Amino acid sequence: LNGEELGFHPYGYTAFSLELPQDLLKYDGENVLAVKVDHKTPSSRWYSGSGIYRSVHLTVTDPVHVDKYGTYVTTPNLATSNGVDGTVKVLTTVANSSNEDAEVVVHQSIYQGDAKEPVATVEGDIITVEAGKTADVTLTTKVDNPALWDTDHPNLYTVKTEIVQDEQVVDTYTTEFGFRWMEFSNEYGMKLNGEITKLQGVCMHHDQGALGSEAWYRAIERQIDILKEMGCNAIRVTHN
């Protein structure tokens, strides 16, 4: 940032993030942010490509916000109820990067697919997040008659987490999830939603043939379409 190195990540297949330090930012002028790849030696037995071939995002938040990867969604009663009890438990980590303590409320809304109206909502009590620290909030709600996720019916839901401060929404964070449970046994192998399921899949590298290593969404989607037509329900992402 503006000529100063902020950090280094020595592996091209995992995500990472860095915070832009306030003392290096020019609030009244132009900032130059550089992201570079330093590929000095071959790193694979195949052509892995080089350069920036995944998404790079600049994330701007209010001082009080949902922390990075700050939600953890579970469906604790799904297996014991055989898919009937749609209880959803959401653990949210709220970060406060300001210099003052903040009083906030966490609000959760759950949507099915692309629906505009939520199928369940819940709001927590007022909590105090100390300056420069984080606080965890756990809220529980219930979805009636949840549509289960499986390899032929990939039903998805979205949790919308809102952080409310002084009656204003200061941050919104979405998390996608599905209602499903799995069991593993040396007697029957794997069960998905109580049904014995055989893994039928392929071993696949990340590249897209003549398109190279850049992650074009439609090219990856096309791969999955072809695999589903073949009868696949699993992918091993090889040695990446």
N, C-alpha and C positions, 0 to 999 in steps of 0.2 A: 504494500500500500504506500503510494507516494515514494517509492524507492526503498522502503524498509521491508525485509523479509518477515512474514508473520508465522510461517511454519512450513513443514515438509511432511508429506505422507508417502511412504515407500512402497505402496501397493496399489495397482490400478484397478482392482476388482471390488474394492470396498469403499463405501461412502465415508466422507469426513467433513468436518466444518471448522471454521475459524471465526473468532469474533474480531470485528474491526475495532481496534483500540481508539478511544476518544481522543487521546493526545496526538494521534497521527492524522486524524481526520481534519480537513479544512472545511469549516462550516460556512465560510464566506467566500469560497473559491472552488476551483476544479480539483477533483480527486482522480488519481489514476490507480486502478486496481488491476493487477496483472496475475493471471493464472497460467503457469507454464508446466510443460511436461519435459522431464530430463531423462530420456531413454538412451542410456549409454551402452548397454550390453543386451544381447538377445536373452529373453527370459522364458522362452517356451520351446517345445519341440515342434510347434507349428507356427505359422505367421499369426501373431497376436494383434498386429496392427500397432499404431502409435498415434500420439496426439490426443486431443480431448475428444473422446468418442462417447461420452455420457453427458447428461445434463449438468449445467452449472447454474445455480440460483443465487441471487442476492436477496436475502430475507431481511425485511425491515419490520420491527415490532414496536409496540409501546413498551415502556420500561416494565410494566406488569403484563405477563403473558404466559401462555402454556410453554413449558420448557421443551427443548428439542426432543423428539420421540417421547413426549410427555404424557401420553395416555396408554393405559394397559386395560384391554377389554377382555372379560371372561364371561362365560355362561355356566355358572357353577352347578346348576341343578339339571342341566340338559340330559346328561347320561343316565342319572338315577331315575329320571322321569320318563325315559325312553322317548325323548324329543318333544315332550308336551310342555314342560315348564320353561318358559322363555325369559327367565330372570337374567338380567344383564347387570354386571358389576363393572364399574368404570373407575379406575384409579387415575387421578390427574395430578401431575406435578406442576404447581404454579411457581413461576420464577419472578423475583422482584429485583431488577437491576438498578433501581433508583436509590437515592440516598435517604429515603424516608420509608418508614413502615407503611404498608398499604392494607386497607380493609377491603376485602373482595368477597364476591359470591360466585360460586361455580354453578352453571346451568347446563344440563345435558338434554339433548333432543335426539331421538332415534328415528331415522327415516328408512323405509323399505324401497330399495331400488331407486328410481328417479322420482318418487312421490314428492309432492310439494308440502304435504302436511305430515307432521310426525305421528308415529304410531305409539310413542311413549315419551314422556318428559319427566324430569326430576330436577329439583333445585336444592342446593345445600344451604347451610347456615352461613352467617358472616364469619369469616376467619381473618386473622391478621398474619400477613406475610412480612417478616422482618426485612429491613433494607439489606440488599446484597445476598439474600438467602432464598431458599425454596421451601415450599410446604406441600404436603400430599393431602389430597381430598378424595375420599372414596364415597361414591354414590351408587345406589342400587335402584333399578326400576324393572318393569316387566313388560314384555311384548306378548300379546295374546296370539295363540296359534302361530308360532314362528314357522316360516318357510325354511326348511332345512337345506343346507348346501351339500351337494354331492357332485360327482364328476360329470353327470349328465344334466343336472339342474343346479348351476352355480348361483343360487340365490344369494344376494348380498344386501347388507344393511350398512348404514352410515351413522356414526355417532357425531353430532355437532356439539362441540364443547365451547361454551361462551364464558368469558371472564368478565364479570360486571363490577365496575368500580364507580362509586358515586352515581349509581343508577344509569351508567353508560357502559355499553359493551366495548371493552378496550382490546379484546382479542377473540378471534374465532379460529377453531382448530378442528379439522375433520379426520375421522378415523374409520376406515372400511373394515367390516368383519362379516363372518358368516356363522350361522348356527349349525354346528356339526361336532361330533365327538368320535374319537378313534380309540381302538383297543388293539393290543398286540399280544399274541400268545404263541408258544411253541406247538400248540395243538392245532390251531386253525389259521395261523398267520395274522393277517390284519382284518379288523372289522371297521367299517365306516358306517356310522349311524346304526350300529347293530347288525349290519349285513356283511357277510364275508366278502372281501374285495381283493382280487388279485391285481397286483401292480403290473401293468402292461405298458412298457415305455421304451424310451430311447436314451442314448447317451449323446449329448449335443454340446458343441462349443458355442461361443457367443457370437461368432462372426456371421455375416449374411452373404457369403459367397462373393459374387462379383461386386456387391455393394460395399465390401470391406467390413470394418469393425464398428462403424458408426451405428448407433442404435435408432434406426428408423422404425417408428411404431408400427406402421402398416406392414413392413417386411416381417417383423416378429409375429404380428397377428396372423399373417398369411402362413407362416410356419406352423403355428398352433392349429389353424384350420386344417392343414394337410395332415398333421398328426392325429387330430380327432377323427378325420375320415379314415385313417388307417386303423382306428380302434385303440389308440393310445389314451391312457389316463394318467401317465406319470412321465416326468422328465428328470434325468440325472444331469446336472449341469457340470459334468466332467470334473476336470482338475483345476478349475478356476478358483 
